[in-house]
Amino acid sequence: MTFKQFRIALLLILLLLVVHNVFSDARRIASWNAPLFVSVYPVNQDNSAQAQRYIESLDDSDLQPIADWMAGEARRYGVELATPIYIRFGRQIADPPPQQPVNGSLWQRMRWVAALRWWRFRFDEQGQQPDIVVIARYHDPNRSVRLPHSTGLERIRVASAHLFASRAQAGANRVVLLHELLHTVGATDKYDLGSGRPLYPHGYAEPDRRPLYPQQRAEIMAGRIPVNERRIVQAPSLNHVIVGPVTARELGWLE
């Protein structure tokens, strides 16, 4: 075997190992036979004093409602695992991954995904070794009325959530964070990307409700409650969201 043939064979073996690990990881997560470990790393996104004070006030109890909600929804679909996820904060980081390009071309998005993979590969997990990494990017609500788009990628198991540094927004923050977290385990959006309106019927918590409006809760992968045919409101807390059957199927909770 020549050196060139040896090099090609080695690259093929490495590629097969990567593919095998990806599919094994996907099967493991979809089985829900063991808890997933989620680490949330805070970022002071606008370098504000307000965001910094808020980050310093956070602890794991602020994330526990997410784990409790996941357990309740999984149980509702017959998942036997008592604790689907453990979620906790890591230390604040100053070198977050690059943000998704706004209205980027396919090439720009491909470059961003590649950069995100490289960041994930090099990232110091602070000894936590999580299955899923969530970057919580906090903004001073007095500076930002509208936040950038959050995102979550399944193959890399990285989510990036833009959140308000405010206790008044803590409930809505959990909804956003959880929505992006669920993207990393296979859930897809259930809203119109242009208008933000939940898609009927899969983006409605109660699509068979009569009268249909007003809806009382949101489907988690829609994130907003349809009040009438034109108006929608952001779900203010996890008490106002559920996992619909299509999302449950994507998560592996339904056949």
N, C-alpha and C positions, 0 to 999 in steps of 0.2 A: 504493500500500500504506500503510495506516495504521500508526501507531507500535505499536499493539497487535498487529496482524498481523505486523509485523516482529519484535517480541519473541517471539511464539509460534514463528515460523519459526526464529529464532535458537536458541531452546531445543530445538526438534526436531532441528536440525543438531547441536547439542552432544550430545544424547542419542544420536543415531545414531553419532557419533564415539566415544562411550564404549562403546556396544555393540560397535562394530567392533573397538576396541582390546582389549576383553575376549575376544572370540572369536579374534582374531589371536594374543593371548597364549596362549590355551588350545591352539590348533593348534601354535604354536611349541614349547611345552613337551612336548606329546604326541608330537611328531615325534622328539625326542631326536637332532636333527641337530647340536646344539651344546651344550656344557656349560652347566649352570645355576650361577649364583653365589649362594652362601648365606652370609649374615653372621649370626653368633651374638653377641648383645649380652648380657653378663652383668648380673645384678641381684642385689644383696644383699637378698633378699626379707624376711628377718627382722631386718635391721640388726645382725647378730651379728658379733663379732670373728672367729669361726671361718669364717663364710661369706666375710668380707672377705679373710682370709688365703688361703683357698682360691682365690678369684677372682684374687688377685694372683699365684698360682703357676701359673695356666693359660697355655698358649700354643697356637699352631696345631697343634702335634704331638699335642695331646690330641684334636683333631678328625679327624686324618688317617685313623684306622681307619674312620670313617664313610664317607669318600670311597672308601677301598680296598674296603670291603664293597659299596658301591653298584656299583663297577666290576665286581667279581666276580659279583654277582647279575645285573647287566645282561648281562654276557658269557654267562652260563649260559642266558639266554633269546635269545641271538643278536643282541643290540644291538651294532652295530659301533662305536659311540662309545667310545673307550678310557677317557675320563674323563667320566662323566655329570655329576658335580658337583665344583665347587671350594668348599670350606667353610673359613671362617676366623673368628676372633674380631674383633669390633669392640671399642671401648673400653667400659668399664662405664658404664651409664646410670643416672640417678637418677629419671627420669620415665617409667617403663614404662607400657604401655597398661593400661586397666582390665581386671580379671579377669572371667572368665565368671561370671554370677550362679549361685549354688548353688540347684538346684531352682527356677530362675526360670520365670516364666510366659512365654508366647510374646511378649507385649509387652516384658517385661524383656529377653528375648534379642534382640529386634529393636533395642531401644535400645542394648544392648551392642555389637551388630554395627555400628551406625551410629557409635558412639563410637570403635570400633576403626578403622573406615575413616578417620575424621577424624584420629585419632592417626597412622595410617600416612601420610596425606597431608602432615601437618606435621612428621613425624619427620626429624631430621637424621641422614642415613645415614653421616655422617663421611667423605664422599667415596667410599664403597665401591660405591654404586649396585647393590645386590644384586637378584637376581630374587626371592629369598625371604628374609624377615626371621624370625629365631628369637630369642625372648626367653628366655634361660636364667635362671630364677629359683632361686637357690641358698639352701638352708636348712641351718642347723646341725643335724646329725643327733641331737645331744644334746637339742635342744629339740623336734624334730618326729619322731615315729615314723611317722606317716602323713601323706603330702603331699596337698595339694589336687589336683583333677583338672586334667590338662594338656589342651591343645586345639590344633587347627590348622585354619585356614580356607582353602579352596581359592581362592575368588574374590579374597580380599585378599592371599593369599600371606604370611600371618603365622602363626607358630606360637608357642605359649607353653608352655614345659616347666618343670615343677617338679622340681628335682633336689636331691640331697644333696651338701653341701659336704664330701666325703670321698673320698680316693683309693681306699678300700676299695669305694666304690660307683661308681667311674668307669665300669666296664663296663656296669652296669645303667643308669647315666645316659645312656650312648650309645644304648642300646636305646630309652629313653623319648624322647630327643631325635629320633632317627631316625623313630620311629613318628609323632610329631607333624609332622615335616618332610614325610613322605610324604602326610599328609592334604592338604598344600597343593598337591600335584600330582595329586590325584584318588583316592588310596587311601582305602577306607572301613574302619571297624572290623569285626573278625571275632570279636568276643566279645559275650557277653550283658551289656548295660549294667547289669543289676541285680546279677548275681553275679560278673561279671568272668571267667566261665568261657569258654574258647574254644568257638566254635560249630562243630559237626561238620557237614560235613567241611571247609569252607573255612577254618576257623580252626585246623586241625591241620596241622603240618608234614608228617606222614606219615599221611594218613587211611587208606591201604591197608595199613598195618603190621599184621602178625599175629604174636602177639597185639597188639591195638591199644595196650595199656598195658604198660609206661610209654612215653610218647613221649620222644624224646631231645632234640628241639628244639622251638622255637615258630615259628609263622607270625608275621612281624613285626607284622602288624596285629591280632594277638591278644595278643602280648607275653608270654604265660604258657604254661608247659609243663604239659599234663595228665599227672599222674603215675598217676592211676587215675580211676575214675568220680566221685570226690568231691574229690580233692586236686589243686591246681594250684600251681605255683611260678613266681615271676618269672624270666624269662630273665636270667641273670647277666652276659651279654656278647653281643657280636655273633657270636661263634663258635657261639652256641646259637639263632640265628634265621635264617630263610630267607624269601624271597618266594615265596608260593604262586601257582598259576596264575591264580586269580581276581584277586589283587592285581596280578600282572603284566599282566593284561588292562586293569585300571583305569589302570595307569601308561602304557599304550600299548606295552608290550613284547611283547604277543601280539595277534594279530588276533582 
